């Protein structure tokens, strides 16, 4: 199945006991979420992917409801709102006093499909443009509505960089930062897209790159882990196109123009700035971690030890206005909508935001030489 981060995300929202989890289970065709008359039954978001005809795999997310008066209501709503930033579309289960919540959803500029749950109650009045959901067969109305409002264009790492007959060398260092026995998600997605498009992929480590260059002379593109950006560029630069997985993801999921504009703000740094390094993954940092170790070391070498770093992971992206720069990972674990909403939030707060690969290219003085 397509990686979840590339699937469309549909968030089911509404007031408590408005039928969100019942709807979620009906769409899934299974009891994926707990259903109860007790207020506040749903705590953490529940997500599951299913194949939707005409859309492919789609992630549906059941969230905790508004109007929860239990002890943990604030924490539950905080988690619910974190899911809103990921939504490519909303399904809203109508109840009473919905105006304020619907107004909040409108701020995300995403389609809102209104649903009235009628599985266990009579609905005979005029419902406007809302879908009346009477039984499991009603989910076809949901799917039809989603197909009308969702952009079905597939995301691409390689479009505009190389064509369908390209030969690509992928440099993947196998050190302590590489997960044992598997490739990282960004690498997997690049290989998968190259295969799908009939490209030739040559996968190598970062040892003896000169012999790789000579053996595969005429390759159209080299993609590398950002940790070895300068090393790879020194061997392949001027001979073929060179980029990194992180840079390609910043183009596909973020706003690469803003990232490049932002990274140049380093030119004005004095050495006492506050920097937020935001990582999508939840794995514990290790000795060679690019976000918590290598990039801070490179920046301290350039600007001194007075820089102040804060590190966040997963959904934590609050109070960003206090930072002078945000450096985000490639976000291979996030969907495009979430990354773009983070960019919009940074712009709104007038905070420069860039990403790992672009930062490393800038610090190695090769930013104007890489491809994307």
Secondary structure, DSSP 8 states (H G I E B T S, - for coil): ---GGGSEEEEEEEBTTSSHHHHHHHHHTS--S---SSTT---S-EEEEEEETTTEEEEEEE---BT--STTHHHHHHHHHHHHTT-SEEEEE--SS-HHHHHHHHTTT-EEEEEEE-SSS---S--TT-EEE-SGGGHHHHHHHHHHHS------SSTTTS-TT-EEEEE---STTS-TTS--HHHHHHHHHHHHTT-EEEEE-SSSHHHHHHHTTT-SEEEE-GGGHHHHHHHHTTTSEEEEHHHHHHHHHS-HHHHHHHHGGGGG--S--EEEEEES--S---TT-IIIIIHHHHHHHHH-TT-EEEEEETT----GGG-SEEEE---TTS-HHHHHHHHHHHHHTT--EEEHHHHHHHHTT-GGG---
